[in-house]
Structure formats: C-alpha cells, structure tokens
C-alpha cells in the first residue's frame, strides 16, 4: 500500500476508537398507545369471484377475497383519487421527498429505529404513498400478524413524527451522493432521456445537490398530513389466506377508524406532456467500460381500452422475438434488445413503446436502422404467423397460471371495482381473437403519429 492508503487506514482506526458504545434504545410499549374507537360494517354484499364487499360506517368500501394459494400471505391495497397533482410545480422538491421524509422520524411513540425493532419477528409491512393522481395505502403480512399490519397502517396514517437529527443525516448523505452524479454515465443517460421525453418540465427534473438546501422538512410533513387528513373515497382490497369472521373486526377497528370528513377530490390533469415529433440526442460520455447504448421511444395518445393494452403486449413480445433473431443472432450486435410497451388509462389514454440495447459503439447506426426497419415491416406486413402463435400461447398459459396468484387477483379486483373494467373475464376472448391484422394496424398507428425519440450514448475518445 502507498502512503495515502496507510494514512487513510490510520485515520479509520483513530475514528473507530471514538465510536460511542452501542446503546439499545428500544421501548416496550404497544404499537398504538390507545386503540382507535373504530367503526362498523353497515352493509355486506357478495361480489364477483367469491369476493365479499363491506361498506364501513365511515363510508370506506373493503373488498375481500379469501384464497388458499399462498398460506402465509395476506395482501392489502387501498386507493382514492387525490394525490400530489393538485400542488403547484413550485412544490416539486418537497413532493419528490415525501416518501423519503414522511417516515424518517418514525411514527407515534417510536422513532424509525425503534419501530423497526418493535416489528422484529413480525411479517407486517405497511406503506402510505401518493402519486400525481392517487393516494394509496398498501400492506402485507402472514395471517398471524394481521393485527400488526392493520395497526401499522393506522399508525402511519395518523401519527408521523418529526426528527431533525434523522433529517440532517439523510440530507448530508444526499448532498454527498448527488455532488458527483453527472460523472456517472448511466446517470447522464437517464437525465438525457428524461429531458428528451419531457422537454425539461419541472416535475421531471432530477434532484441535484443544490436542490437539497431547498427542501422544507416542515412543508413535506404538512403535505403528508394533508394527504392523510381525510380518507373519504378510499376503496380497499384484501386478498390472501383470510378468514372473514376473523378479519372483519380488524377491518372495523382500524380501517373503520380512518378519518373521513367528506372531502371528495377530482383527478387533476397532469401538466407533464411527452415531447411530440422527432427528436434525437446522440452524445458522447467518458466511461471506464466503453460501450454504446441506444434507446428508441415511441409515444402518443390512444384509446386505453383493454384490447389496445393487450395488443400492445402482443406487439412488444413479438418485437422482442424479432430483435433477438435479427439483431442478436443474425448480426451478433448485442447480447439482447429490451422492448417495453405500456398503455395507461389515467388521466388520459396514452401509450409508450421503448426499445433499448447495448452495442459496440461503431455499430450503433447500423443496428438502430435494423430496429426501425423491422418495426416498419410489421406495420406494413403484420407479424409472422409463428411469432403471433408463440406469443398467444404464452399469454394464455401465463393467464391460466395467474388464477392461483394473489397479486393477479388484486389487479383484477382493482380494475373491476375501482376502474369499472372487468379485465379478467374478457382477457382470454381478446387474446384468442387477436389477428395479424390487429397487430399490423396497431403498429401502423404508432408510426403514423410521427412521435420518435432517439437517445444514444457512446464513449468519448
């Protein structure tokens, strides 16, 4: 080792001598200092697929589906229209920090460390969050820890704590981590792509080291409390190894106690728009392991009906097969091409189709041309029969396997009861009826919009 290494080692040894002895600060008190009064189930209905729907006295609806798929799992999720979209762009730094800072001080009688120790041995987990459109609650546990999960949800919803020491420690780490973020090629690529997609919209900008000083911890907690001050409009879904008679009192006690004061919010239209037209940014960056990266992005508005969402899934998987054959196997140009297609329903129907791959830098233009060529070929001729049938078979097999998965039923219940769309019963008929012409027209539509973004990064010489 050199002189600098030895000096660093000596400094570490000296610092170690000054470390304070470990002190166990755990506290032996219940999760909730006082149990909430709770509410009652005032109406019970039988729903689809063996579900039971409870309406609580505070107006919240809870949809429960007992399953025997995973004996040690109960999953819970809750949604209401609201979210952070109503706040102005000037709040974006505080909004972006809400998930990190809302729980850093712990909840109720517990700081963050004490709460972790209190839950040692329990499988209960809970999270309160918001995106631009919705406020959300999630939880998971084994059946034996169901009450822990419900108590944790109530605790986190009603009793966030402020801890300046924890805040200062986190922000110090953030400044250190962010000060050199531009040096990392992957970060440079991500930032360049984000700017390409959203044209520098304030809500899309990355957090920089200098932004840390603009965080208002008190305002972050205030926003969190605003989002959790009124649970009016929430709908909850519970799936897993539950006994209705056993879980009903827990739902009444804790979900029934969430504050509901009649605040009904409307969905706020997002101000973040994806760039239209053709845009290219091909840049160079110094890197230790020289390689090229190419990202191609198609986007636009679309009817978000289930058939279009399924057609996008067909197209994405077929492109994956084609690019594996044409780019990886025939050309030997990359280890693999990633294809990701998505259609969102809210706040308006939009699609995105992303294609990305790594390659030898000198082959970037050649391989990118093949990517575009093969996509245009499908838009003109439709997919090959064998590719269509391979994807169809895979989707039907996966759907059948999903019948015994809790997370799949959670998604189907959400779509049916919250979005008013029965995506379960209609899935197989749509997949079985999908044709080459359906996919050809879909690809043709994507290309007809003329929205094409290309971002690539190659090593600087």
C-alpha positions in Angstrom: 0.0 0.0 0.0 1.1 3.6 -0.6 1.5 6.4 1.9 -2.0 7.7 1.3 -3.5 4.2 1.9 -1.7 3.9 5.2 -2.7 7.4 6.3 -6.3 6.6 5.5 -6.1 3.3 7.4 -4.7 5.1 10.5 -7.5 7.7 10.3 -10.1 4.9 10.2 -8.5 3.2 13.3 -8.5 6.5 15.1 -12.1 7.2 14.3 -13.1 3.7 15.4 -11.7 4.5 18.9 -14.2 7.4 19.2 -17.3 5.4 18.3 -19.9 5.6 21.0 -20.8 2.2 22.6 -23.9 0.6 21.3 -27.0 1.7 23.2 -30.3 -0.2 22.8 -33.0 2.5 22.7 -35.9 0.1 22.0 -39.0 0.8 24.0 -41.5 -1.7 25.3 -44.9 -0.1 24.5 -47.7 -1.2 22.2 -47.7 0.0 18.6 -50.7 2.1 19.4 -50.7 3.9 22.7 -54.5 3.9 22.5 -56.7 1.8 20.3 -59.0 3.8 18.0 -62.7 3.6 18.5 -63.2 2.1 15.1 -66.4 1.7 13.1 -68.8 -0.9 11.9 -69.7 -2.8 8.8 -73.1 -1.3 7.8 -73.6 -3.2 4.6 -72.4 -6.5 3.1 -72.6 -7.7 -0.5 -71.5 -10.7 -2.4 -69.3 -9.7 -5.3 -67.7 -11.4 -8.2 -65.1 -14.2 -8.0 -66.0 -15.1 -4.4 -65.4 -11.6 -3.1 -67.2 -10.0 -0.2 -67.8 -6.3 -0.1 -68.1 -4.4 3.2 -69.2 -0.8 3.5 -68.0 0.7 6.7 -69.7 3.3 8.8 -67.1 5.9 7.7 -68.1 5.2 4.1 -65.0 3.3 3.1 -65.5 0.1 1.0 -63.5 -3.0 1.5 -63.4 -5.9 -1.0 -62.1 -9.2 0.4 -61.2 -12.4 -1.5 -60.1 -15.4 0.6 -57.6 -17.6 -1.2 -55.6 -20.7 -0.5 -52.8 -20.0 -3.0 -50.2 -18.8 -0.5 -50.9 -20.0 3.0 -48.6 -17.4 4.6 -49.7 -14.2 2.8 -52.3 -11.6 3.2 -52.0 -8.6 0.8 -53.9 -5.3 1.2 -54.1 -2.2 -1.0 -56.2 0.9 -0.9 -56.8 3.7 -3.4 -58.5 7.1 -3.6 -58.5 9.9 -6.1 -56.3 12.7 -4.9 -52.5 12.6 -5.0 -50.0 15.4 -5.5 -51.1 16.7 -8.9 -53.1 19.4 -7.2 -50.0 21.0 -5.8 -48.1 23.6 -7.9 -44.9 22.9 -9.7 -43.1 25.1 -7.2 -43.6 22.4 -4.6 -41.9 19.7 -6.7 -38.8 19.3 -4.5 -40.9 18.8 -1.4 -43.3 16.5 -3.2 -40.5 14.3 -4.5 -39.2 13.9 -0.9 -42.5 13.0 0.7 -41.9 9.2 0.5 -38.4 9.5 1.9 -39.1 12.1 4.7 -42.6 11.2 5.9 -41.3 8.2 7.8 -37.8 9.1 8.6 -38.8 10.3 12.1 -40.8 7.3 12.8 -44.5 7.2 13.9 -46.3 7.6 17.2 -44.1 6.7 20.2 -41.4 5.2 18.0 -38.5 6.7 16.1 -37.6 4.9 12.9 -35.1 2.6 14.6 -37.4 1.8 17.5 -40.2 0.9 15.1 -38.0 -1.5 13.2 -37.0 -3.2 16.5 -40.7 -3.3 17.6 -41.6 -5.2 14.4 -38.7 -7.7 14.8 -40.3 -11.2 14.3 -43.4 -9.8 12.7 -44.1 -10.1 9.0 -46.3 -7.0 9.0 -45.5 -4.2 6.5 -47.4 -1.1 5.6 -46.8 1.9 3.3 -48.6 5.2 2.8 -47.9 7.0 -0.5 -49.2 9.4 -3.2 -48.6 9.9 -6.9 -49.9 12.6 -9.1 -53.3 11.0 -9.3 -54.0 8.9 -6.3 -53.4 8.5 -2.6 -52.5 4.9 -1.8 -52.1 2.5 1.2 -50.5 -0.9 1.0 -49.8 -3.7 3.5 -48.7 -7.3 3.7 -48.4 -9.9 6.4 -48.7 -13.5 7.4 -52.1 -14.4 8.9 -50.7 -14.5 12.4 -49.6 -10.8 12.1 -52.8 -9.4 10.6 -53.5 -7.1 13.6 -49.9 -5.8 13.4 -50.5 -4.9 9.8 -53.7 -3.0 10.5 -52.3 -1.2 13.5 -49.2 -0.2 11.4 -51.5 1.2 8.7 -53.4 3.2 11.2 -50.2 4.4 13.0 -48.5 5.5 9.8 -51.7 7.2 8.5 -52.3 9.2 11.7 -49.0 9.7 13.6 -46.0 10.8 11.6 -43.1 12.2 13.6 -40.5 14.9 13.0 -36.8 14.1 13.7 -34.4 16.8 12.8 -31.3 14.6 13.6 -32.5 12.0 11.1 -33.4 14.6 8.6 -29.9 16.2 8.8 -28.2 12.8 8.5 -30.3 12.0 5.4 -29.7 15.3 3.7 -26.0 15.2 4.4 -25.8 11.8 2.7 -27.9 13.1 -0.2 -25.5 16.0 -0.8 -22.5 13.7 -0.9 -24.3 11.2 -3.2 -25.5 13.9 -5.6 -22.4 16.1 -5.9 -20.8 13.8 -8.5 -23.9 12.4 -10.1 -23.0 13.9 -13.5 -19.9 11.8 -13.7 -21.8 8.5 -13.8 -22.6 7.6 -17.5 -25.8 5.8 -16.5 -27.0 8.9 -14.7 -26.1 11.1 -17.7 -28.0 8.7 -20.0 -31.1 8.7 -17.7 -31.1 12.5 -17.3 -30.7 13.0 -21.1 -33.6 10.6 -21.8 -35.8 12.3 -19.3 -35.1 15.7 -20.8 -35.8 14.3 -24.2 -39.1 12.8 -23.2 -40.5 15.7 -21.1 -38.6 18.7 -22.5 -37.3 19.8 -19.1 -40.7 20.0 -17.4 -40.1 21.0 -13.7 -41.8 17.8 -12.5 -39.4 15.6 -14.5 -36.1 17.3 -13.4 -33.6 15.2 -11.4 -32.7 16.1 -7.8 -29.4 18.0 -7.8 -27.0 18.6 -4.8 -28.0 22.3 -4.7 -31.7 21.3 -4.5 -31.2 19.7 -1.1 -31.0 23.1 0.5 -34.4 24.0 -0.8 -36.2 21.1 0.9 -38.6 22.3 3.5 -39.0 19.4 6.0 -41.9 21.0 7.8 -43.7 21.5 4.5 -43.1 17.9 3.5 -44.8 16.7 6.7 -47.6 19.2 6.2 -48.3 17.8 2.7 -48.2 14.3 4.1 -50.8 15.2 6.8 -52.9 16.9 4.2 -52.9 13.7 2.1 -53.8 11.6 5.2 -56.3 14.0 6.8 -59.3 12.6 5.1 -59.8 9.0 3.8 -63.1 9.8 2.1 -63.3 7.8 -1.2 -60.9 5.1 -0.3 -61.6 1.6 -1.6 -59.5 -1.3 -0.1 -58.8 -4.7 -1.4 -57.7 -7.7 0.7 -56.5 -10.9 -0.9 -55.0 -14.0 0.7 -55.3 -16.5 3.5 -58.0 -14.7 5.4 -60.9 -15.9 7.5 -63.8 -13.4 7.0 -65.0 -13.7 10.6 -61.5 -13.2 12.0 -60.5 -10.3 9.8 -63.8 -8.4 9.9 -63.3 -7.0 13.4 -59.8 -5.8 12.4 -61.2 -4.0 9.4 -63.8 -2.4 11.6 -61.4 -1.4 14.3 -58.6 0.1 12.1 -59.9 0.9 8.6 -63.2 1.9 10.1 -61.3 4.4 12.3 -59.6 6.3 9.4 -60.8 9.9 9.4 -63.5 10.6 6.8 -64.7 14.1 6.7 -66.4 14.2 3.3 -63.6 15.7 1.2 -64.1 14.4 -2.3 -61.3 15.2 -4.8 -61.3 15.2 -8.5 -58.5 13.8 -10.7 -56.1 16.6 -11.7 -54.9 16.6 -15.3 -51.2 16.2 -15.4 -49.1 19.1 -16.8 -46.3 16.8 -17.9 -46.6 16.1 -21.6 -44.4 13.8 -23.6 -42.5 15.5 -26.4 -44.1 15.3 -29.8 -42.4 14.9 -33.2 -38.9 13.6 -34.0 -36.1 14.3 -31.6 -32.6 12.9 -31.5 -29.8 13.3 -29.0 -26.7 11.2 -29.7 -24.0 12.2 -27.3 -20.6 11.1 -26.0 -19.5 10.4 -22.5 -16.3 9.3 -20.8 -16.6 5.8 -19.4 -14.4 3.2 -17.8 -16.1 0.3 -19.8 -16.6 1.7 -23.3 -19.9 0.6 -24.7 -22.7 2.2 -26.7 -26.3 2.4 -25.6 -29.3 3.1 -27.8 -32.9 4.0 -26.7 -35.8 4.5 -29.1 -39.1 5.7 -27.8 -42.5 5.9 -29.5 -45.4 7.6 -27.8 -48.8 9.2 -28.3 -52.5 9.3 -27.3 -54.6 6.2 -27.7 -57.9 4.7 -26.6 -56.9 2.8 -23.4 -59.5 0.0 -23.9 -58.3 -3.4 -22.8 -58.0 -4.7 -26.4 -55.4 -2.0 -27.1 -53.5 -2.8 -23.9 -53.4 -6.5 -24.9 -52.4 -5.6 -28.5 -49.5 -3.6 -27.1 -48.4 -6.6 -25.1 -48.6 -8.8 -28.3 -46.6 -6.2 -30.2 -43.9 -5.8 -27.5 -43.3 -9.5 -27.2 -43.3 -10.1 -31.0 -40.7 -7.3 -31.4 -38.6 -8.9 -28.7 -38.6 -12.2 -30.7 -37.8 -10.4 -34.0 -35.0 -8.3 -32.5 -33.5 -11.4 -30.8 -33.4 -13.1 -34.2 -32.3 -10.2 -36.3 -30.0 -8.1 -34.1 -28.6 -10.6 -31.6 -28.5 -13.9 -33.5 -28.0 -12.9 -37.2 -25.9 -9.7 -36.6 -24.3 -10.6 -33.3 -24.6 -7.0 -32.5 -25.8 -7.1 -28.9 -26.5 -9.5 -26.0 -30.1 -8.6 -26.1 -32.7 -6.0 -27.0 -35.2 -4.8 -24.4 -38.7 -4.0 -25.5 -41.3 -2.5 -23.2 -44.7 -1.4 -24.2 -47.3 0.3 -22.0 -50.8 1.8 -22.3 -52.1 3.9 -19.4 -55.7 4.7 -18.6 -55.4 7.8 -16.4 -55.6 10.8 -16.6 -55.9 10.1 -20.4 -55.2 7.2 -22.7 -51.5 7.2 -23.7 -49.0 4.6 -24.9 -45.3 4.3 -24.8 -43.0 1.8 -26.5 -39.4 1.7 -25.5 -36.6 -0.3 -27.3 -33.1 -0.3 -25.9 -29.9 -2.2 -26.4 -26.1 -2.0 -25.8 -23.7 -2.5 -28.7 -20.1 -1.8 -29.9 -20.2 2.0 -30.5 -19.2 1.8 -34.1 -22.3 -0.3 -34.9 -24.9 2.0 -33.3 -26.3 3.5 -36.5 -26.3 0.1 -38.3 -28.2 -1.7 -35.6 -30.6 1.2 -34.9 -31.6 1.1 -38.6 -32.5 -2.6 -38.2 -34.6 -1.8 -35.2 -36.6 0.7 -37.1 -36.7 -1.4 -40.3 -38.2 -4.5 -38.5 -40.8 -2.3 -36.8 -41.9 -0.8 -40.1 -42.0 -4.2 -41.6 -44.6 -5.3 -39.0 -46.6 -2.1 -39.6 -46.7 -3.0 -43.3 -47.0 -6.8 -43.4 -48.0 -7.8 -39.9 -46.1 -10.3 -37.7 -45.0 -13.7 -38.8 -47.6 -16.4 -38.0 -45.2 -18.4 -35.8 -44.4 -15.3 -33.7 -48.1 -14.5 -33.2 -48.9 -18.0 -32.1 -45.9 -18.3 -29.8 -47.0 -15.1 -28.0 -50.6 -16.1 -27.9 -49.8 -19.5 -26.4 -47.5 -17.8 -23.8 -50.1 -15.2 -22.8 -52.9 -17.9 -22.4 -50.5 -20.1 -20.3 -49.5 -17.2 -18.1 -53.1 -16.2 -17.6 -54.0 -19.7 -16.5 -51.1 -19.8 -14.0 -52.2 -16.4 -12.7 -55.5 -17.8 -11.5 -53.6 -19.0 -8.4 -51.7 -15.9 -7.6 -52.8 -13.3 -5.1 -51.2 -10.3 -6.9 -53.1 -11.2 -10.1 -56.4 -11.2 -8.3 -55.5 -8.0 -6.6 -55.1 -6.4 -10.0 -58.3 -7.9 -11.4 -60.3 -6.7 -8.4 -58.8 -3.2 -8.6 -59.7 -3.0 -12.3 -63.3 -4.3 -11.8 -64.3 -2.4 -8.6 -62.2 0.8 -8.8 -61.8 1.3 -12.6 -65.2 -0.3 -13.5 -63.5 -2.6 -16.1 -63.7 -6.4 -15.9 -60.2 -7.3 -17.3 -60.3 -10.9 -16.0 -63.3 -12.3 -17.9 -62.5 -10.5 -21.2 -58.8 -11.4 -21.3 -59.0 -14.8 -22.9 -61.5 -13.9 -25.6 -59.4 -10.9 -26.7 -56.2 -13.0 -26.7 -57.8 -15.8 -28.6 -59.3 -13.5 -31.2 -56.1 -11.4 -31.8 -55.1 -11.4 -35.5 -52.1 -10.4 -37.6 -54.1 -7.5 -39.0 -54.9 -6.2 -35.5 -51.2 -6.0 -34.7 -50.3 -4.6 -38.1 -52.8 -1.8 -37.7 -51.7 -1.1 -34.2 -48.0 -0.8 -35.3 -49.1 1.3 -38.2 -51.0 3.7 -35.9 -47.9 4.1 -33.7 -45.8 5.0 -36.7 -48.4 7.3 -38.2 -48.2 9.7 -35.2 -44.7 10.6 -36.1 -43.5 10.7 -32.5 -40.0 9.3 -32.4 -37.3 10.0 -29.8 -33.8 8.6 -30.0 -31.2 8.9 -27.3 -27.9 7.2 -27.6 -24.6 7.4 -25.6 -21.2 6.3 -26.9 -17.8 6.6 -25.3 -15.9 9.9 -25.6 -12.5 9.4 -27.3 
